[in-house]
Amino acid sequence: MTVRRKTLVVLKGYPRLSETFIAQELLGLERAGFDLTLISMRKPTDKKRHPIHDEIKARVVYLPEYLHNEPLRVLRGLIGSWKRPGFRPLLRQFWTDLLRDKTRNRFRRFGQALVLAHEWPDAGEWLHAHFIHTPASVTAYTSILTGVPWTCSAHAKDIWTSPDWELTEKLAKARWSVTCTRSGFEHMRQLTDRKDEVHLSYHGLDLTRFGHFDQRRSDRDGTDKSDPVRILSVGRAVPKKGYDILLQALAQLSPDINWQFTHIGGGDELSKLKPLAESLGISDRIFWKGALAQEEVLSHYRQSDIFALACRVAADGDRDGLPNVLVEASSQNLVCISTNISGIPELLTGGENGFVVPPENPRLLAVAIERAIREPDLRHRLGLAAGRRVREHFDHTSSIRQLTRLFEDEWQKS
């Protein structure tokens, strides 16, 4: 039997409401017998927590988010590291990286790695990074300094906003890497000769938290002013979510349709979206709920008629992989309307289990929404098909089994 190694999991921030897929994976690994300590590069900023965060038993250690805020920890890390055999190789790697990425962020990751290596919580025996951009930088630097091997889970923004040279070097140094969409998987495999060490692993959904919804949904079709069709979206208000496109699409719906739109999530773009809704003349139909806990989000899935998310590739290359909210909504037989980017077509097929339109196209998005409103029987059929697909192909237990096998295979070799 493989001995499970004490694993330090490096995260950008913990806990985060927008990253329940990571929390779900951490809990699944704990239940599979993994001994984890969570290393967070940032302290939490969300005012609420999901119940799943309270179920995770792993201790959380916070690194200095900004080096100047905790100079003594950084100084102790530097003094404690410079006699290590790995310190000079780390300096060489850091200098090489700095010449290609002359940013304050590069110094921050170096300093965080010094602190992590010096403090070395709970006698860690393995390093694992969630996200291949900044968390993997801290992890890779720490691995050079300590000699402890590392592995990596890549997701979406981290893949598409990282330069190819950096991805190539990290993929060469990590023992293995996983990612959660086929587009990200294929991109990463193109950048490395170690193609067999890049794996596709869908996050899936904990179906015990998103139980089967067996009630028939409403037949609202927009004709009753006192009972408008309920359109829902869940996601941070950031450019890649395309909420400006969605608002424009809603404004183009036929004036005879009665609808209301609910948005759940925080995000900096709310300050722009609310005035946009005013200028489009639809603000009186919109409810901005802010960030909500998971059980509240589930209630909204079950009370709504349509789920819409207008994902796009942002100007800086940032994009979603396969948004977990689409999997969640689909699990509740709620018909989803989204775009054909990244991993979304791996879940949704237009005309079979949802509506899929090109990004950046409010007119076609409006056409899809209007059809879903006017044809309740169609949206019921597509929603039921989406629910079946989630339960057959996106159960998170298969991902946990895959990750367990990857870790254990590597530990047996080491």
C-alpha positions in Angstrom: 0.0 0.0 0.0 1.3 3.5 -0.9 2.2 5.7 2.0 0.4 9.0 1.7 2.8 11.9 1.9 2.1 15.1 3.8 1.2 17.5 1.1 1.5 21.3 1.2 -1.1 22.8 -1.2 -0.2 26.3 -2.4 -3.2 28.4 -3.3 -3.6 32.0 -4.4 -6.2 32.7 -1.7 -8.3 30.6 0.7 -11.1 30.4 1.3 -12.7 32.0 -1.8 -16.4 31.9 -2.7 -15.6 31.8 -6.4 -13.4 28.7 -6.1 -15.7 26.1 -4.7 -14.3 23.6 -7.2 -11.0 23.8 -5.4 -12.6 23.4 -2.0 -14.6 20.5 -3.2 -11.4 18.8 -4.5 -9.5 19.5 -1.2 -12.4 17.9 0.8 -12.5 14.9 -1.6 -8.8 14.3 -1.1 -9.1 14.6 2.6 -11.9 12.0 2.6 -9.6 9.8 0.5 -7.0 9.9 3.2 -4.7 12.7 2.1 -3.0 14.7 4.8 -3.0 18.3 3.6 -1.8 21.7 4.8 -3.1 24.7 2.8 -0.6 27.5 2.0 -2.5 30.6 1.0 -0.7 33.5 -0.7 -3.5 35.9 0.3 -5.9 36.2 3.3 -9.6 35.9 2.6 -11.5 38.9 1.3 -15.0 37.4 1.0 -17.3 38.2 3.8 -19.1 34.8 3.6 -17.9 31.2 3.5 -19.4 28.2 1.9 -20.3 25.3 4.3 -17.7 23.1 2.5 -14.9 25.3 3.9 -16.0 24.4 7.4 -15.8 20.7 6.5 -12.2 20.9 5.4 -9.9 20.0 8.3 -6.6 21.0 6.8 -4.6 23.8 8.6 -4.2 27.0 6.7 -1.0 28.9 6.7 -0.9 32.4 5.2 2.2 33.7 3.5 3.0 37.4 3.5 0.7 38.8 0.8 3.0 41.9 0.5 6.6 41.5 1.6 6.8 44.9 3.1 3.9 44.1 5.5 5.9 41.3 7.2 9.5 42.2 6.7 10.7 40.1 9.7 9.2 36.9 8.3 10.9 37.7 4.9 14.2 38.5 6.5 14.2 35.3 8.6 13.3 33.4 5.4 16.3 34.9 3.6 18.8 34.3 6.5 17.5 30.8 6.9 17.8 30.0 3.2 21.1 31.3 2.0 23.2 28.4 3.4 20.9 25.8 1.8 22.3 23.9 -1.2 19.3 25.1 -3.3 19.8 28.8 -2.6 22.2 29.5 -5.5 20.2 27.5 -8.0 17.1 29.4 -6.8 18.9 32.8 -7.3 19.9 31.8 -10.8 16.3 30.8 -11.7 14.9 34.0 -10.1 17.3 36.2 -12.0 16.6 34.4 -15.3 12.8 34.9 -14.6 13.2 38.5 -13.6 15.0 39.4 -16.8 12.0 38.2 -18.7 9.4 39.5 -16.2 10.5 42.7 -14.6 7.7 43.1 -12.2 7.3 43.6 -8.4 5.2 40.4 -8.5 8.3 38.4 -9.3 10.1 39.6 -6.2 6.9 38.8 -4.1 6.9 35.2 -5.3 10.6 34.9 -4.5 10.1 36.3 -1.0 7.0 34.1 -0.4 9.0 31.0 -1.4 11.8 32.0 1.1 9.2 32.2 3.9 7.6 29.0 3.0 10.9 27.1 2.8 12.1 28.5 6.1 8.9 28.0 8.1 8.1 24.6 6.4 4.7 23.9 8.0 3.9 20.4 9.3 7.0 18.7 7.9 5.7 18.7 4.4 6.8 16.0 2.0 5.2 17.1 -1.2 4.2 20.3 -2.9 1.1 20.8 -5.0 0.1 24.1 -6.7 -3.4 25.1 -7.6 -3.0 27.4 -10.6 0.0 27.3 -12.9 0.7 31.1 -12.8 1.7 32.7 -9.4 1.0 29.8 -7.0 3.1 27.5 -9.3 5.9 30.2 -9.2 6.0 30.1 -5.4 5.9 26.3 -5.5 8.6 25.9 -8.1 10.9 28.3 -6.3 10.3 26.5 -3.0 11.0 23.1 -4.7 14.3 24.4 -6.0 15.3 25.6 -2.5 14.1 22.5 -0.5 14.4 19.7 -3.0 10.8 18.7 -2.4 9.0 17.6 -5.6 5.9 19.3 -6.8 2.9 18.8 -9.0 0.3 21.2 -10.3 -3.4 21.8 -11.1 -3.9 24.3 -13.9 -7.3 25.9 -14.6 -8.2 28.7 -17.0 -6.9 32.2 -16.5 -3.6 30.9 -15.3 -3.0 29.0 -18.5 -4.1 31.7 -21.0 -2.5 34.7 -19.3 0.9 33.1 -18.7 3.6 33.4 -21.3 4.5 30.2 -23.2 8.1 30.2 -22.0 6.9 30.1 -18.4 4.4 27.4 -19.0 7.0 25.3 -20.8 9.5 25.6 -18.0 7.0 24.8 -15.3 5.6 21.8 -17.2 9.2 20.5 -17.5 9.8 20.8 -13.7 6.5 19.6 -12.2 6.2 15.8 -11.8 2.8 16.0 -13.5 0.1 18.6 -14.2 -3.6 18.4 -14.6 -6.1 20.7 -16.1 -9.9 20.8 -16.3 -10.7 21.5 -20.0 -9.7 19.9 -23.3 -8.6 23.2 -24.8 -6.3 23.9 -21.8 -5.1 20.3 -21.9 -4.2 20.5 -25.6 -2.5 23.9 -25.2 -0.3 22.7 -22.4 0.6 19.5 -24.3 1.8 21.6 -27.2 4.2 23.4 -24.9 6.1 20.4 -23.5 7.9 17.3 -24.6 6.6 15.5 -21.5 3.1 15.1 -22.9 2.3 12.0 -20.9 2.7 14.1 -17.7 -0.1 16.4 -18.7 -3.6 15.1 -17.8 -7.2 16.1 -18.4 -9.3 15.9 -15.2 -12.7 17.5 -15.0 -13.5 18.9 -11.6 -17.0 17.6 -11.7 -19.6 18.2 -9.0 -20.3 16.9 -5.6 -23.8 15.5 -6.3 -24.5 15.1 -2.6 -24.6 18.9 -2.4 -26.5 19.3 -5.6 -29.1 16.7 -5.2 -31.4 15.5 -8.0 -34.2 18.1 -8.6 -37.2 16.1 -9.7 -39.9 18.8 -9.7 -41.3 20.1 -12.9 -40.2 23.6 -13.7 -42.6 26.4 -14.4 -44.2 27.0 -17.8 -43.6 30.7 -17.6 -43.4 32.1 -21.1 -43.2 35.8 -20.6 -46.9 36.5 -21.2 -47.9 37.1 -17.5 -46.8 40.5 -16.2 -47.5 39.4 -12.6 -45.3 36.3 -13.0 -42.3 37.1 -15.3 -39.8 34.6 -16.5 -36.8 34.3 -14.2 -33.4 34.5 -15.7 -30.4 33.8 -13.5 -26.6 34.2 -13.8 -24.0 33.4 -11.2 -20.4 34.7 -11.6 -18.0 37.4 -10.6 -18.5 40.7 -12.5 -15.2 40.6 -14.4 -14.7 41.1 -18.2 -14.4 37.4 -19.1 -17.9 36.7 -17.9 -19.4 39.0 -20.5 -22.1 40.6 -18.4 -22.1 43.7 -20.6 -23.0 41.5 -23.5 -25.7 39.8 -21.5 -27.3 43.1 -20.4 -27.3 44.2 -24.1 -29.0 41.0 -25.1 -31.6 41.4 -22.4 -32.3 44.9 -23.6 -33.0 43.5 -27.1 -35.7 41.0 -26.0 -39.1 41.7 -27.5 -41.0 44.4 -25.5 -44.0 42.1 -25.0 -41.9 39.6 -22.9 -42.1 39.9 -19.2 -38.8 38.9 -17.5 -36.6 39.5 -14.6 -32.9 39.0 -14.2 -31.0 38.0 -11.0 -27.2 38.3 -10.8 -25.3 36.6 -8.0 -21.7 37.5 -7.4 -19.3 40.3 -6.5 -16.7 41.8 -8.7 -15.2 45.2 -9.7 -17.3 45.5 -12.9 -20.5 45.9 -10.9 -19.8 49.6 -10.7 -20.0 49.7 -14.6 -22.7 47.2 -15.1 -25.3 48.9 -12.9 -25.1 52.2 -14.9 -25.1 50.2 -18.1 -28.4 48.6 -17.1 -29.8 52.1 -16.3 -28.7 53.4 -19.7 -30.3 50.4 -21.4 -33.6 51.0 -19.6 -33.7 47.6 -17.9 -32.5 48.3 -14.4 -36.0 48.0 -12.9 -36.0 44.3 -14.0 -32.6 43.4 -12.5 -31.8 42.2 -9.0 -28.1 42.4 -7.9 -27.7 40.0 -5.1 -23.9 40.1 -4.5 -22.0 37.1 -3.3 -24.2 34.4 -1.7 -23.4 31.1 0.1 -23.7 27.9 -1.8 -27.0 26.8 -0.3 -28.6 30.2 -1.3 -27.2 29.8 -4.8 -28.8 26.3 -5.0 -32.2 27.7 -4.0 -31.9 30.3 -6.9 -31.1 27.5 -9.4 -34.2 25.7 -8.4 -36.5 28.8 -8.6 -35.3 30.1 -11.9 -36.3 29.3 -15.5 -33.2 30.0 -17.5 -29.5 30.3 -16.7 -27.3 32.6 -18.8 -23.6 33.3 -18.9 -22.0 35.2 -21.8 -18.4 34.0 -21.4 -15.7 35.6 -23.7 -12.0 35.9 -24.1 -11.0 39.1 -22.3 -8.5 41.6 -23.8 -5.7 40.2 -21.7 -6.4 36.7 -22.8 -8.2 35.7 -19.6 -11.1 33.3 -20.1 -13.1 30.7 -18.3 -12.3 27.0 -18.6 -15.6 25.2 -17.9 -17.4 27.5 -15.4 -18.5 25.4 -12.5 -21.8 27.4 -12.3 -22.8 25.9 -15.6 -22.3 22.4 -14.2 -24.2 23.3 -11.1 -27.1 24.8 -12.9 -27.3 21.9 -15.3 -27.3 19.5 -12.4 -30.6 21.1 -11.4 -32.2 20.5 -14.9 -32.0 24.3 -15.4 -31.5 25.1 -19.1 -28.3 27.0 -19.7 -27.4 29.5 -22.4 -23.8 30.3 -22.9 -21.0 30.7 -25.5 -18.8 28.3 -27.5 -15.4 29.1 -25.9 -13.0 27.0 -23.9 -14.5 24.0 -22.2 -18.1 25.0 -22.4 -18.9 22.8 -25.5 -17.5 19.9 -23.5 -20.7 20.3 -21.3 -23.2 22.0 -23.5 -24.2 21.0 -27.1 -26.7 23.4 -28.7 -30.0 21.8 -29.4 -29.2 18.8 -27.3 -28.8 20.0 -23.8 -28.7 23.7 -23.9 -28.2 26.8 -26.1 -24.7 27.7 -27.3 -23.9 30.9 -29.2 -20.8 32.7 -30.4 -19.2 35.2 -27.8 -19.5 38.9 -28.2 -22.8 38.6 -30.0 -25.7 40.1 -28.0 -28.2 39.7 -30.9 -27.7 35.9 -31.1 -27.7 35.7 -27.4 -31.0 37.5 -27.3 -32.4 35.2 -29.9 -31.5 32.1 -27.8 -32.9 33.6 -24.6 -36.1 34.6 -26.3 -36.6 31.1 -27.7 -36.0 29.6 -24.3 -38.6 32.0 -22.8 -41.3 31.4 -25.4 -40.8 27.6 -25.6 -41.1 26.2 -22.0 -41.3 22.6 -23.2 -38.1 22.9 -25.2 -36.2 24.4 -22.2 -37.6 21.6 -20.0 -36.3 18.9 -22.4 -32.9 20.5 -22.8 -32.6 21.0 -19.0 -33.4 17.4 -18.3 -30.7 16.3 -20.9 -28.2 18.6 -19.2 -28.9 17.1 -15.8 -28.4 13.6 -17.2 -25.1 14.6 -18.7 -23.8 16.0 -15.5 -24.7 12.9 -13.5 -23.2 10.6 -16.1 -20.0 12.5 -16.8 -19.3 15.2 -14.2 -19.4 13.4 -10.9 -16.4 14.7 -8.9 -15.6 11.3 -7.4 -14.1 10.3 -10.7 -11.7 13.3 -10.6 -10.7 12.4 -7.0 -10.0 8.8 -8.0 -7.8 10.1 -10.9 -5.9 12.5 -8.7 -5.4 9.8 -6.1 -3.9 7.5 -8.7 -1.6 10.2 -10.0 -0.3 11.1 -6.6 0.2 7.5 -5.5 1.9 6.5 -8.8 4.4 9.3 -8.3 5.0 8.5 -4.6 5.8 4.9 -5.5 8.4 6.1 -7.9 10.0 8.6 -5.5 
